[in-house]
Every structure is written in C-alpha cells, then in structure tokens.
Amino acid sequence: MTALNISERQSGGATILDLEGKVLLGEESTALREAISRLLQAGKKSILLNLGGVTAIDSSGLGTLVSGYATARKEGARLGLY
C-alpha cells in the first residue's frame, strides 16, 4: 500500500488530481508519474494537481512534479499546482 492516495475529478475543462499523503521516492512517485502519463495519453490538455492533502514531499517527489510539468509542455498540455 502506498502512502499517497490519488483521486481524479473533472472541473470545467480541467482534470484535477487530488493528492493525499506523502509524495516520496518509490511507489508514491511512481503512482503520480503514471497518473500524469495516463492523462496525457488520454489527450487531457489541462491537468491540475491539488497538493492540499500532501503532508510530505522529498526530492524524488519534487522531481516527479518537474518531470510531469516538462512532459506536459512537450505534449502541448498544461500542468498546474494548487
């Protein structure tokens, strides 16, 4: 079981991923990377990550956020944090 729960919802034209728990090296970062990748592959162009429920983030988690942002830009999508 991972220490990060990811739930997905739609608001307007954006897909929002609500994150709860810790974004750490290992399963948590992998799960977030895969969620972002899945949305981009599905053609989603506006993705928001709701970090309100995140209790900890390490350098690997931060790297996952930066990587997701860069990948989204390459795909012509937007990835935002709130």
mmCIF file of the N, C-alpha and C atoms, coordinates in Angstrom:
data_MODEL
# 
_entry.id   MODEL 
# 
loop_
_atom_site.group_PDB 
_atom_site.id 
_atom_site.type_symbol 
_atom_site.label_atom_id 
_atom_site.label_alt_id 
_atom_site.label_comp_id 
_atom_site.label_asym_id 
_atom_site.label_entity_id 
_atom_site.label_seq_id 
_atom_site.pdbx_PDB_ins_code 
_atom_site.Cartn_x 
_atom_site.Cartn_y 
_atom_site.Cartn_z 
_atom_site.occupancy 
_atom_site.B_iso_or_equiv 
_atom_site.pdbx_formal_charge 
_atom_site.auth_seq_id 
_atom_site.auth_comp_id 
_atom_site.auth_asym_id 
_atom_site.auth_atom_id 
_atom_site.pdbx_PDB_model_num 
ATOM 1   N N  . MET A 1 1  ? 0.843   -1.197 0.000   1.00 0.00 ? 1  MET A N  1 
ATOM 2   C CA . MET A 1 1  ? 0.000   0.000  0.000   1.00 0.00 ? 1  MET A CA 1 
ATOM 3   C C  . MET A 1 1  ? 0.878   1.248  0.000   1.00 0.00 ? 1  MET A C  1 
ATOM 4   N N  . THR A 1 2  ? 0.538   2.191  -0.844  1.00 0.00 ? 2  THR A N  1 
ATOM 5   C CA . THR A 1 2  ? 1.320   3.415  -0.921  1.00 0.00 ? 2  THR A CA 1 
ATOM 6   C C  . THR A 1 2  ? 0.835   4.419  0.116   1.00 0.00 ? 2  THR A C  1 
ATOM 7   N N  . ALA A 1 3  ? 1.705   5.370  0.397   1.00 0.00 ? 3  ALA A N  1 
ATOM 8   C CA . ALA A 1 3  ? 1.363   6.430  1.339   1.00 0.00 ? 3  ALA A CA 1 
ATOM 9   C C  . ALA A 1 3  ? 0.757   7.626  0.615   1.00 0.00 ? 3  ALA A C  1 
ATOM 10  N N  . LEU A 1 4  ? 0.404   7.444  -0.665  1.00 0.00 ? 4  LEU A N  1 
ATOM 11  C CA . LEU A 1 4  ? -0.198  8.508  -1.448  1.00 0.00 ? 4  LEU A CA 1 
ATOM 12  C C  . LEU A 1 4  ? -1.482  8.010  -2.087  1.00 0.00 ? 4  LEU A C  1 
ATOM 13  N N  . ASN A 1 5  ? -2.569  8.712  -1.827  1.00 0.00 ? 5  ASN A N  1 
ATOM 14  C CA . ASN A 1 5  ? -3.851  8.414  -2.477  1.00 0.00 ? 5  ASN A CA 1 
ATOM 15  C C  . ASN A 1 5  ? -4.102  9.477  -3.533  1.00 0.00 ? 5  ASN A C  1 
ATOM 16  N N  . ILE A 1 6  ? -4.487  9.020  -4.725  1.00 0.00 ? 6  ILE A N  1 
ATOM 17  C CA . ILE A 1 6  ? -4.744  9.924  -5.841  1.00 0.00 ? 6  ILE A CA 1 
ATOM 18  C C  . ILE A 1 6  ? -6.179  9.698  -6.307  1.00 0.00 ? 6  ILE A C  1 
ATOM 19  N N  . SER A 1 7  ? -6.976  10.754 -6.270  1.00 0.00 ? 7  SER A N  1 
ATOM 20  C CA . SER A 1 7  ? -8.336  10.665 -6.810  1.00 0.00 ? 7  SER A CA 1 
ATOM 21  C C  . SER A 1 7  ? -8.460  11.690 -7.929  1.00 0.00 ? 7  SER A C  1 
ATOM 22  N N  . GLU A 1 8  ? -9.285  11.358 -8.904  1.00 0.00 ? 8  GLU A N  1 
ATOM 23  C CA . GLU A 1 8  ? -9.425  12.180 -10.104 1.00 0.00 ? 8  GLU A CA 1 
ATOM 24  C C  . GLU A 1 8  ? -10.835 12.734 -10.198 1.00 0.00 ? 8  GLU A C  1 
ATOM 25  N N  . ARG A 1 9  ? -10.935 13.988 -10.625 1.00 0.00 ? 9  ARG A N  1 
ATOM 26  C CA . ARG A 1 9  ? -12.233 14.597 -10.863 1.00 0.00 ? 9  ARG A CA 1 
ATOM 27  C C  . ARG A 1 9  ? -12.100 15.621 -11.983 1.00 0.00 ? 9  ARG A C  1 
ATOM 28  N N  . GLN A 1 10 ? -13.237 16.014 -12.528 1.00 0.00 ? 10 GLN A N  1 
ATOM 29  C CA . GLN A 1 10 ? -13.279 16.995 -13.610 1.00 0.00 ? 10 GLN A CA 1 
ATOM 30  C C  . GLN A 1 10 ? -13.906 18.285 -13.097 1.00 0.00 ? 10 GLN A C  1 
ATOM 31  N N  . SER A 1 11 ? -13.378 19.401 -13.550 1.00 0.00 ? 11 SER A N  1 
ATOM 32  C CA . SER A 1 11 ? -13.964 20.696 -13.234 1.00 0.00 ? 11 SER A CA 1 
ATOM 33  C C  . SER A 1 11 ? -13.760 21.590 -14.446 1.00 0.00 ? 11 SER A C  1 
ATOM 34  N N  . GLY A 1 12 ? -14.857 21.957 -15.069 1.00 0.00 ? 12 GLY A N  1 
ATOM 35  C CA . GLY A 1 12 ? -14.743 22.725 -16.303 1.00 0.00 ? 12 GLY A CA 1 
ATOM 36  C C  . GLY A 1 12 ? -14.011 21.875 -17.328 1.00 0.00 ? 12 GLY A C  1 
ATOM 37  N N  . GLY A 1 13 ? -12.986 22.416 -17.924 1.00 0.00 ? 13 GLY A N  1 
ATOM 38  C CA . GLY A 1 13 ? -12.195 21.673 -18.893 1.00 0.00 ? 13 GLY A CA 1 
ATOM 39  C C  . GLY A 1 13 ? -10.955 21.039 -18.301 1.00 0.00 ? 13 GLY A C  1 
ATOM 40  N N  . ALA A 1 14 ? -10.804 21.123 -16.985 1.00 0.00 ? 14 ALA A N  1 
ATOM 41  C CA . ALA A 1 14 ? -9.590  20.621 -16.339 1.00 0.00 ? 14 ALA A CA 1 
ATOM 42  C C  . ALA A 1 14 ? -9.829  19.276 -15.647 1.00 0.00 ? 14 ALA A C  1 
ATOM 43  N N  . THR A 1 15 ? -8.779  18.483 -15.640 1.00 0.00 ? 15 THR A N  1 
ATOM 44  C CA . THR A 1 15 ? -8.766  17.255 -14.854 1.00 0.00 ? 15 THR A CA 1 
ATOM 45  C C  . THR A 1 15 ? -7.949  17.548 -13.608 1.00 0.00 ? 15 THR A C  1 
ATOM 46  N N  . ILE A 1 16 ? -8.558  17.303 -12.454 1.00 0.00 ? 16 ILE A N  1 
ATOM 47  C CA . ILE A 1 16 ? -7.893  17.580 -11.188 1.00 0.00 ? 16 ILE A CA 1 
ATOM 48  C C  . ILE A 1 16 ? -7.532  16.264 -10.514 1.00 0.00 ? 16 ILE A C  1 
ATOM 49  N N  . LEU A 1 17 ? -6.268  16.160 -10.109 1.00 0.00 ? 17 LEU A N  1 
ATOM 50  C CA . LEU A 1 17 ? -5.829  15.025 -9.306  1.00 0.00 ? 17 LEU A CA 1 
ATOM 51  C C  . LEU A 1 17 ? -5.684  15.516 -7.872  1.00 0.00 ? 17 LEU A C  1 
ATOM 52  N N  . ASP A 1 18 ? -6.517  14.993 -6.987  1.00 0.00 ? 18 ASP A N  1 
ATOM 53  C CA . ASP A 1 18 ? -6.427  15.321 -5.568  1.00 0.00 ? 18 ASP A CA 1 
ATOM 54  C C  . ASP A 1 18 ? -5.455  14.351 -4.924  1.00 0.00 ? 18 ASP A C  1 
ATOM 55  N N  . LEU A 1 19 ? -4.379  14.887 -4.352  1.00 0.00 ? 19 LEU A N  1 
ATOM 56  C CA . LEU A 1 19 ? -3.342  14.065 -3.741  1.00 0.00 ? 19 LEU A CA 1 
ATOM 57  C C  . LEU A 1 19 ? -3.460  14.141 -2.227  1.00 0.00 ? 19 LEU A C  1 
ATOM 58  N N  . GLU A 1 20 ? -3.396  12.985 -1.583  1.00 0.00 ? 20 GLU A N  1 
ATOM 59  C CA . GLU A 1 20 ? -3.432  12.930 -0.117  1.00 0.00 ? 20 GLU A CA 1 
ATOM 60  C C  . GLU A 1 20 ? -2.358  11.985 0.357   1.00 0.00 ? 20 GLU A C  1 
ATOM 61  N N  . GLY A 1 21 ? -1.504  12.473 1.235   1.00 0.00 ? 21 GLY A N  1 
ATOM 62  C CA . GLY A 1 21 ? -0.445  11.640 1.791   1.00 0.00 ? 21 GLY A CA 1 
ATOM 63  C C  . GLY A 1 21 ? 0.924   12.206 1.463   1.00 0.00 ? 21 GLY A C  1 
ATOM 64  N N  . LYS A 1 22 ? 1.866   11.293 1.236   1.00 0.00 ? 22 LYS A N  1 
ATOM 65  C CA . LYS A 1 22 ? 3.257   11.675 1.025   1.00 0.00 ? 22 LYS A CA 1 
ATOM 66  C C  . LYS A 1 22 ? 3.692   11.370 -0.404  1.00 0.00 ? 22 LYS A C  1 
ATOM 67  N N  . VAL A 1 23 ? 4.434   12.307 -0.983  1.00 0.00 ? 23 VAL A N  1 
ATOM 68  C CA . VAL A 1 23 ? 5.000   12.114 -2.317  1.00 0.00 ? 23 VAL A CA 1 
ATOM 69  C C  . VAL A 1 23 ? 6.492   11.867 -2.109  1.00 0.00 ? 23 VAL A C  1 
ATOM 70  N N  . LEU A 1 24 ? 6.857   10.584 -2.077  1.00 0.00 ? 24 LEU A N  1 
ATOM 71  C CA . LEU A 1 24 ? 8.214   10.181 -1.722  1.00 0.00 ? 24 LEU A CA 1 
ATOM 72  C C  . LEU A 1 24 ? 8.808   9.275  -2.783  1.00 0.00 ? 24 LEU A C  1 
ATOM 73  N N  . LEU A 1 25 ? 10.104  9.032  -2.670  1.00 0.00 ? 25 LEU A N  1 
ATOM 74  C CA . LEU A 1 25 ? 10.790  8.089  -3.542  1.00 0.00 ? 25 LEU A CA 1 
ATOM 75  C C  . LEU A 1 25 ? 10.131  6.726  -3.425  1.00 0.00 ? 25 LEU A C  1 
ATOM 76  N N  . GLY A 1 26 ? 9.882   6.095  -4.546  1.00 0.00 ? 26 GLY A N  1 
ATOM 77  C CA . GLY A 1 26 ? 9.302   4.756  -4.531  1.00 0.00 ? 26 GLY A CA 1 
ATOM 78  C C  . GLY A 1 26 ? 7.924   4.723  -5.145  1.00 0.00 ? 26 GLY A C  1 
ATOM 79  N N  . GLU A 1 27 ? 7.044   3.934  -4.542  1.00 0.00 ? 27 GLU A N  1 
ATOM 80  C CA . GLU A 1 27 ? 5.703   3.720  -5.095  1.00 0.00 ? 27 GLU A CA 1 
ATOM 81  C C  . GLU A 1 27 ? 4.912   5.011  -5.259  1.00 0.00 ? 27 GLU A C  1 
ATOM 82  N N  . GLU A 1 28 ? 5.087   5.935  -4.345  1.00 0.00 ? 28 GLU A N  1 
ATOM 83  C CA . GLU A 1 28 ? 4.310   7.171  -4.387  1.00 0.00 ? 28 GLU A CA 1 
ATOM 84  C C  . GLU A 1 28 ? 4.652   8.001  -5.625  1.00 0.00 ? 28 GLU A C  1 
ATOM 85  N N  . SER A 1 29 ? 5.946   8.207  -5.854  1.00 0.00 ? 29 SER A N  1 
ATOM 86  C CA . SER A 1 29 ? 6.356   8.978  -7.032  1.00 0.00 ? 29 SER A CA 1 
ATOM 87  C C  . SER A 1 29 ? 5.981   8.255  -8.317  1.00 0.00 ? 29 SER A C  1 
ATOM 88  N N  . THR A 1 30 ? 6.129   6.939  -8.321  1.00 0.00 ? 30 THR A N  1 
ATOM 89  C CA . THR A 1 30 ? 5.764   6.143  -9.493  1.00 0.00 ? 30 THR A CA 1 
ATOM 90  C C  . THR A 1 30 ? 4.276   6.270  -9.783  1.00 0.00 ? 30 THR A C  1 
ATOM 91  N N  . ALA A 1 31 ? 3.444   6.192  -8.755  1.00 0.00 ? 31 ALA A N  1 
ATOM 92  C CA . ALA A 1 31 ? 1.993   6.293  -8.936  1.00 0.00 ? 31 ALA A CA 1 
ATOM 93  C C  . ALA A 1 31 ? 1.616   7.658  -9.508  1.00 0.00 ? 31 ALA A C  1 
ATOM 94  N N  . LEU A 1 32 ? 2.242   8.715  -9.021  1.00 0.00 ? 32 LEU A N  1 
ATOM 95  C CA . LEU A 1 32 ? 1.940   10.061 -9.528  1.00 0.00 ? 32 LEU A CA 1 
ATOM 96  C C  . LEU A 1 32 ? 2.401   10.197 -10.976 1.00 0.00 ? 32 LEU A C  1 
ATOM 97  N N  . ARG A 1 33 ? 3.589   9.733  -11.283 1.00 0.00 ? 33 ARG A N  1 
ATOM 98  C CA . ARG A 1 33 ? 4.107   9.790  -12.652 1.00 0.00 ? 33 ARG A CA 1 
ATOM 99  C C  . ARG A 1 33 ? 3.180   9.046  -13.609 1.00 0.00 ? 33 ARG A C  1 
ATOM 100 N N  . GLU A 1 34 ? 2.729   7.867  -13.201 1.00 0.00 ? 34 GLU A N  1 
ATOM 101 C CA . GLU A 1 34 ? 1.839   7.072  -14.047 1.00 0.00 ? 34 GLU A CA 1 
ATOM 102 C C  . GLU A 1 34 ? 0.483   7.742  -14.230 1.00 0.00 ? 34 GLU A C  1 
ATOM 103 N N  . ALA A 1 35 ? -0.031  8.392  -13.183 1.00 0.00 ? 35 ALA A N  1 
ATOM 104 C CA . ALA A 1 35 ? -1.319  9.086  -13.288 1.00 0.00 ? 35 ALA A CA 1 
ATOM 105 C C  . ALA A 1 35 ? -1.234  10.241 -14.283 1.00 0.00 ? 35 ALA A C  1 
ATOM 106 N N  . ILE A 1 36 ? -0.161  11.016 -14.206 1.00 0.00 ? 36 ILE A N  1 
ATOM 107 C CA . ILE A 1 36 ? 0.026   12.132 -15.136 1.00 0.00 ? 36 ILE A CA 1 
ATOM 108 C C  . ILE A 1 36 ? 0.174   11.607 -16.557 1.00 0.00 ? 36 ILE A C  1 
ATOM 109 N N  . SER A 1 37 ? 0.981   10.585 -16.730 1.00 0.00 ? 37 SER A N  1 
ATOM 110 C CA . SER A 1 37 ? 1.209   9.991  -18.048 1.00 0.00 ? 37 SER A CA 1 
ATOM 111 C C  . SER A 1 37 ? -0.084  9.464  -18.651 1.00 0.00 ? 37 SER A C  1 
ATOM 112 N N  . ARG A 1 38 ? -0.891  8.790  -17.839 1.00 0.00 ? 38 ARG A N  1 
ATOM 113 C CA . ARG A 1 38 ? -2.166  8.240  -18.308 1.00 0.00 ? 38 ARG A CA 1 
ATOM 114 C C  . ARG A 1 38 ? -3.088  9.350  -18.812 1.00 0.00 ? 38 ARG A C  1 
ATOM 115 N N  . LEU A 1 39 ? -3.141  10.466 -18.088 1.00 0.00 ? 39 LEU A N  1 
ATOM 116 C CA . LEU A 1 39 ? -3.994  11.582 -18.502 1.00 0.00 ? 39 LEU A CA 1 
ATOM 117 C C  . LEU A 1 39 ? -3.504  12.198 -19.815 1.00 0.00 ? 39 LEU A C  1 
ATOM 118 N N  . LEU A 1 40 ? -2.192  12.356 -19.935 1.00 0.00 ? 40 LEU A N  1 
ATOM 119 C CA . LEU A 1 40 ? -1.641  12.916 -21.168 1.00 0.00 ? 40 LEU A CA 1 
ATOM 120 C C  . LEU A 1 40 ? -1.904  11.992 -22.347 1.00 0.00 ? 40 LEU A C  1 
ATOM 121 N N  . GLN A 1 41 ? -1.757  10.696 -22.141 1.00 0.00 ? 41 GLN A N  1 
ATOM 122 C CA . GLN A 1 41 ? -2.018  9.733  -23.209 1.00 0.00 ? 41 GLN A CA 1 
ATOM 123 C C  . GLN A 1 41 ? -3.488  9.732  -23.605 1.00 0.00 ? 41 GLN A C  1 
ATOM 124 N N  . ALA A 1 42 ? -4.365  10.078 -22.663 1.00 0.00 ? 42 ALA A N  1 
ATOM 125 C CA . ALA A 1 42 ? -5.800  10.156 -22.947 1.00 0.00 ? 42 ALA A CA 1 
ATOM 126 C C  . ALA A 1 42 ? -6.170  11.475 -23.624 1.00 0.00 ? 42 ALA A C  1 
ATOM 127 N N  . GLY A 1 43 ? -5.175  12.332 -23.840 1.00 0.00 ? 43 GLY A N  1 
ATOM 128 C CA . GLY A 1 43 ? -5.428  13.587 -24.537 1.00 0.00 ? 43 GLY A CA 1 
ATOM 129 C C  . GLY A 1 43 ? -5.849  14.741 -23.654 1.00 0.00 ? 43 GLY A C  1 
ATOM 130 N N  . LYS A 1 44 ? -5.723  14.598 -22.346 1.00 0.00 ? 44 LYS A N  1 
ATOM 131 C CA . LYS A 1 44 ? -6.075  15.694 -21.440 1.00 0.00 ? 44 LYS A CA 1 
ATOM 132 C C  . LYS A 1 44 ? -5.059  16.814 -21.599 1.00 0.00 ? 44 LYS A C  1 
ATOM 133 N N  . LYS A 1 45 ? -5.543  18.039 -21.757 1.00 0.00 ? 45 LYS A N  1 
ATOM 134 C CA . LYS A 1 45 ? -4.661  19.173 -22.016 1.00 0.00 ? 45 LYS A CA 1 
ATOM 135 C C  . LYS A 1 45 ? -4.543  20.141 -20.843 1.00 0.00 ? 45 LYS A C  1 
ATOM 136 N N  . SER A 1 46 ? -5.382  19.970 -19.833 1.00 0.00 ? 46 SER A N  1 
ATOM 137 C CA . SER A 1 46 ? -5.342  20.836 -18.657 1.00 0.00 ? 46 SER A CA 1 
ATOM 138 C C  . SER A 1 46 ? -5.442  19.966 -17.413 1.00 0.00 ? 46 SER A C  1 
ATOM 139 N N  . ILE A 1 47 ? -4.313  19.859 -16.702 1.00 0.00 ? 47 ILE A N  1 
ATOM 140 C CA . ILE A 1 47 ? -4.232  18.995 -15.523 1.00 0.00 ? 47 ILE A CA 1 
ATOM 141 C C  . ILE A 1 47 ? -3.815  19.851 -14.331 1.00 0.00 ? 47 ILE A C  1 
ATOM 142 N N  . LEU A 1 48 ? -4.556  19.719 -13.254 1.00 0.00 ? 48 LEU A N  1 
ATOM 143 C CA . LEU A 1 48 ? -4.211  20.409 -12.013 1.00 0.00 ? 48 LEU A CA 1 
ATOM 144 C C  . LEU A 1 48 ? -3.934  19.383 -10.935 1.00 0.00 ? 48 LEU A C  1 
ATOM 145 N N  . LEU A 1 49 ? -2.875  19.607 -10.182 1.00 0.00 ? 49 LEU A N  1 
ATOM 146 C CA . LEU A 1 49 ? -2.559  18.755 -9.046  1.00 0.00 ? 49 LEU A CA 1 
ATOM 147 C C  . LEU A 1 49 ? -2.917  19.509 -7.776  1.00 0.00 ? 49 LEU A C  1 
ATOM 148 N N  . ASN A 1 50 ? -3.870  18.990 -7.028  1.00 0.00 ? 50 ASN A N  1 
ATOM 149 C CA . ASN A 1 50 ? -4.286  19.587 -5.760  1.00 0.00 ? 50 ASN A CA 1 
ATOM 150 C C  . ASN A 1 50 ? -3.391  19.009 -4.668  1.00 0.00 ? 50 ASN A C  1 
ATOM 151 N N  . LEU A 1 51 ? -2.451  19.818 -4.192  1.00 0.00 ? 51 LEU A N  1 
ATOM 152 C CA . LEU A 1 51 ? -1.483  19.374 -3.188  1.00 0.00 ? 51 LEU A CA 1 
ATOM 153 C C  . LEU A 1 51 ? -1.937  19.675 -1.760  1.00 0.00 ? 51 LEU A C  1 
ATOM 154 N N  . GLY A 1 52 ? -3.182  20.091 -1.589  1.00 0.00 ? 52 GLY A N  1 
ATOM 155 C CA . GLY A 1 52 ? -3.684  20.463 -0.269  1.00 0.00 ? 52 GLY A CA 1 
ATOM 156 C C  . GLY A 1 52 ? -3.594  19.352 0.756   1.00 0.00 ? 52 GLY A C  1 
ATOM 157 N N  . GLY A 1 53 ? -3.681  18.106 0.324   1.00 0.00 ? 53 GLY A N  1 
ATOM 158 C CA . GLY A 1 53 ? -3.632  16.981 1.244   1.00 0.00 ? 53 GLY A CA 1 
ATOM 159 C C  . GLY A 1 53 ? -2.265  16.331 1.362   1.00 0.00 ? 53 GLY A C  1 
ATOM 160 N N  . VAL A 1 54 ? -1.252  16.924 0.729   1.00 0.00 ? 54 VAL A N  1 
ATOM 161 C CA . VAL A 1 54 ? 0.097   16.360 0.791   1.00 0.00 ? 54 VAL A CA 1 
ATOM 162 C C  . VAL A 1 54 ? 0.756   16.772 2.098   1.00 0.00 ? 54 VAL A C  1 
ATOM 163 N N  . THR A 1 55 ? 1.232   15.768 2.839   1.00 0.00 ? 55 THR A N  1 
ATOM 164 C CA . THR A 1 55 ? 1.839   16.027 4.146   1.00 0.00 ? 55 THR A CA 1 
ATOM 165 C C  . THR A 1 55 ? 3.357   16.040 4.100   1.00 0.00 ? 55 THR A C  1 
ATOM 166 N N  . ALA A 1 56 ? 3.953   15.463 3.047   1.00 0.00 ? 56 ALA A N  1 
ATOM 167 C CA . ALA A 1 56 ? 5.417   15.456 2.913   1.00 0.00 ? 56 ALA A CA 1 
ATOM 168 C C  . ALA A 1 56 ? 5.775   15.230 1.455   1.00 0.00 ? 56 ALA A C  1 
ATOM 169 N N  . ILE A 1 57 ? 6.888   15.829 1.053   1.00 0.00 ? 57 ILE A N  1 
ATOM 170 C CA . ILE A 1 57 ? 7.396   15.620 -0.298  1.00 0.00 ? 57 ILE A CA 1 
ATOM 171 C C  . ILE A 1 57 ? 8.917   15.632 -0.208  1.00 0.00 ? 57 ILE A C  1 
ATOM 172 N N  . ASP A 1 58 ? 9.562   14.669 -0.872  1.00 0.00 ? 58 ASP A N  1 
ATOM 173 C CA . ASP A 1 58 ? 11.022  14.643 -0.870  1.00 0.00 ? 58 ASP A CA 1 
ATOM 174 C C  . ASP A 1 58 ? 11.537  15.057 -2.248  1.00 0.00 ? 58 ASP A C  1 
ATOM 175 N N  . SER A 1 59 ? 12.853  14.991 -2.428  1.00 0.00 ? 59 SER A N  1 
ATOM 176 C CA . SER A 1 59 ? 13.442  15.444 -3.686  1.00 0.00 ? 59 SER A CA 1 
ATOM 177 C C  . SER A 1 59 ? 12.966  14.608 -4.873  1.00 0.00 ? 59 SER A C  1 
ATOM 178 N N  . SER A 1 60 ? 12.696  13.338 -4.670  1.00 0.00 ? 60 SER A N  1 
ATOM 179 C CA . SER A 1 60 ? 12.178  12.496 -5.741  1.00 0.00 ? 60 SER A CA 1 
ATOM 180 C C  . SER A 1 60 ? 10.770  12.931 -6.126  1.00 0.00 ? 60 SER A C  1 
ATOM 181 N N  . GLY A 1 61 ? 9.957   13.245 -5.136  1.00 0.00 ? 61 GLY A N  1 
ATOM 182 C CA . GLY A 1 61 ? 8.606   13.735 -5.402  1.00 0.00 ? 61 GLY A CA 1 
ATOM 183 C C  . GLY A 1 61 ? 8.636   15.055 -6.155  1.00 0.00 ? 61 GLY A C  1 
ATOM 184 N N  . LEU A 1 62 ? 9.539   15.933 -5.762  1.00 0.00 ? 62 LEU A N  1 
ATOM 185 C CA . LEU A 1 62 ? 9.690   17.206 -6.461  1.00 0.00 ? 62 LEU A CA 1 
ATOM 186 C C  . LEU A 1 62 ? 10.137  16.966 -7.897  1.00 0.00 ? 62 LEU A C  1 
ATOM 187 N N  . GLY A 1 63 ? 11.052  16.032 -8.083  1.00 0.00 ? 63 GLY A N  1 
ATOM 188 C CA . GLY A 1 63 ? 11.499  15.683 -9.430  1.00 0.00 ? 63 GLY A CA 1 
ATOM 189 C C  . GLY A 1 63 ? 10.361  15.150 -10.279 1.00 0.00 ? 63 GLY A C  1 
ATOM 190 N N  . THR A 1 64 ? 9.465   14.384 -9.675  1.00 0.00 ? 64 THR A N  1 
ATOM 191 C CA . THR A 1 64 ? 8.301   13.866 -10.392 1.00 0.00 ? 64 THR A CA 1 
ATOM 192 C C  . THR A 1 64 ? 7.399   15.010 -10.850 1.00 0.00 ? 64 THR A C  1 
ATOM 193 N N  . LEU A 1 65 ? 7.209   16.010 -10.009 1.00 0.00 ? 65 LEU A N  1 
ATOM 194 C CA . LEU A 1 65 ? 6.395   17.172 -10.385 1.00 0.00 ? 65 LEU A CA 1 
ATOM 195 C C  . LEU A 1 65 ? 7.035   17.930 -11.547 1.00 0.00 ? 65 LEU A C  1 
ATOM 196 N N  . VAL A 1 66 ? 8.334   18.160 -11.470 1.00 0.00 ? 66 VAL A N  1 
ATOM 197 C CA . VAL A 1 66 ? 9.039   18.889 -12.528 1.00 0.00 ? 66 VAL A CA 1 
ATOM 198 C C  . VAL A 1 66 ? 9.013   18.094 -13.830 1.00 0.00 ? 66 VAL A C  1 
ATOM 199 N N  . SER A 1 67 ? 9.244   16.801 -13.746 1.00 0.00 ? 67 SER A N  1 
ATOM 200 C CA . SER A 1 67 ? 9.216   15.936 -14.921 1.00 0.00 ? 67 SER A CA 1 
ATOM 201 C C  . SER A 1 67 ? 7.825   15.925 -15.564 1.00 0.00 ? 67 SER A C  1 
ATOM 202 N N  . GLY A 1 68 ? 6.791   15.844 -14.727 1.00 0.00 ? 68 GLY A N  1 
ATOM 203 C CA . GLY A 1 68 ? 5.421   15.868 -15.230 1.00 0.00 ? 68 GLY A CA 1 
ATOM 204 C C  . GLY A 1 68 ? 5.110   17.171 -15.941 1.00 0.00 ? 68 GLY A C  1 
ATOM 205 N N  . TYR A 1 69 ? 5.590   18.273 -15.382 1.00 0.00 ? 69 TYR A N  1 
ATOM 206 C CA . TYR A 1 69 ? 5.387   19.586 -15.994 1.00 0.00 ? 69 TYR A CA 1 
ATOM 207 C C  . TYR A 1 69 ? 6.073   19.640 -17.357 1.00 0.00 ? 69 TYR A C  1 
ATOM 208 N N  . ALA A 1 70 ? 7.330   19.194 -17.420 1.00 0.00 ? 70 ALA A N  1 
ATOM 209 C CA . ALA A 1 70 ? 8.085   19.226 -18.671 1.00 0.00 ? 70 ALA A CA 1 
ATOM 210 C C  . ALA A 1 70 ? 7.435   18.334 -19.730 1.00 0.00 ? 70 ALA A C  1 
ATOM 211 N N  . THR A 1 71 ? 6.984   17.158 -19.328 1.00 0.00 ? 71 THR A N  1 
ATOM 212 C CA . THR A 1 71 ? 6.330   16.244 -20.259 1.00 0.00 ? 71 THR A CA 1 
ATOM 213 C C  . THR A 1 71 ? 5.031   16.845 -20.779 1.00 0.00 ? 71 THR A C  1 
ATOM 214 N N  . ALA A 1 72 ? 4.266   17.457 -19.890 1.00 0.00 ? 72 ALA A N  1 
ATOM 215 C CA . ALA A 1 72 ? 3.011   18.090 -20.305 1.00 0.00 ? 72 ALA A CA 1 
ATOM 216 C C  . ALA A 1 72 ? 3.277   19.185 -21.328 1.00 0.00 ? 72 ALA A C  1 
ATOM 217 N N  . ARG A 1 73 ? 4.284   20.002 -21.080 1.00 0.00 ? 73 ARG A N  1 
ATOM 218 C CA . ARG A 1 73 ? 4.624   21.081 -22.022 1.00 0.00 ? 73 ARG A CA 1 
ATOM 219 C C  . ARG A 1 73 ? 4.973   20.516 -23.397 1.00 0.00 ? 73 ARG A C  1 
ATOM 220 N N  . LYS A 1 74 ? 5.746   19.435 -23.421 1.00 0.00 ? 74 LYS A N  1 
ATOM 221 C CA . LYS A 1 74 ? 6.127   18.806 -24.699 1.00 0.00 ? 74 LYS A CA 1 
ATOM 222 C C  . LYS A 1 74 ? 4.900   18.303 -25.449 1.00 0.00 ? 74 LYS A C  1 
ATOM 223 N N  . GLU A 1 75 ? 3.876   17.890 -24.694 1.00 0.00 ? 75 GLU A N  1 
ATOM 224 C CA . GLU A 1 75 ? 2.650   17.342 -25.300 1.00 0.00 ? 75 GLU A CA 1 
ATOM 225 C C  . GLU A 1 75 ? 1.629   18.441 -25.625 1.00 0.00 ? 75 GLU A C  1 
ATOM 226 N N  . GLY A 1 76 ? 2.002   19.695 -25.359 1.00 0.00 ? 76 GLY A N  1 
ATOM 227 C CA . GLY A 1 76 ? 1.091   20.806 -25.626 1.00 0.00 ? 76 GLY A CA 1 
ATOM 228 C C  . GLY A 1 76 ? 0.007   20.955 -24.564 1.00 0.00 ? 76 GLY A C  1 
ATOM 229 N N  . ALA A 1 77 ? 0.253   20.388 -23.398 1.00 0.00 ? 77 ALA A N  1 
ATOM 230 C CA . ALA A 1 77 ? -0.702  20.448 -22.288 1.00 0.00 ? 77 ALA A CA 1 
ATOM 231 C C  . ALA A 1 77 ? -0.177  21.372 -21.195 1.00 0.00 ? 77 ALA A C  1 
ATOM 232 N N  . ARG A 1 78 ? -1.059  21.655 -20.232 1.00 0.00 ? 78 ARG A N  1 
ATOM 233 C CA . ARG A 1 78 ? -0.676  22.472 -19.083 1.00 0.00 ? 78 ARG A CA 1 
ATOM 234 C C  . ARG A 1 78 ? -0.826  21.646 -17.819 1.00 0.00 ? 78 ARG A C  1 
ATOM 235 N N  . LEU A 1 79 ? 0.150   21.727 -16.949 1.00 0.00 ? 79 LEU A N  1 
ATOM 236 C CA . LEU A 1 79 ? 0.100   21.070 -15.647 1.00 0.00 ? 79 LEU A CA 1 
ATOM 237 C C  . LEU A 1 79 ? 0.307   22.143 -14.598 1.00 0.00 ? 79 LEU A C  1 
ATOM 238 N N  . GLY A 1 80 ? -0.660  22.285 -13.705 1.00 0.00 ? 80 GLY A N  1 
ATOM 239 C CA . GLY A 1 80 ? -0.573  23.305 -12.671 1.00 0.00 ? 80 GLY A CA 1 
ATOM 240 C C  . GLY A 1 80 ? -0.690  22.696 -11.285 1.00 0.00 ? 80 GLY A C  1 
ATOM 241 N N  . LEU A 1 81 ? -0.246  23.458 -10.297 1.00 0.00 ? 81 LEU A N  1 
ATOM 242 C CA . LEU A 1 81 ? -0.297  23.030 -8.895  1.00 0.00 ? 81 LEU A CA 1 
ATOM 243 C C  . LEU A 1 81 ? -1.168  24.008 -8.119  1.00 0.00 ? 81 LEU A C  1 
ATOM 244 N N  . TYR A 1 82 ? -1.910  23.461 -7.180  1.00 0.00 ? 82 TYR A N  1 
ATOM 245 C CA . TYR A 1 82 ? -2.631  24.325 -6.234  1.00 0.00 ? 82 TYR A CA 1 
ATOM 246 C C  . TYR A 1 82 ? -2.882  23.587 -4.965  1.00 0.00 ? 82 TYR A C  1 
# 
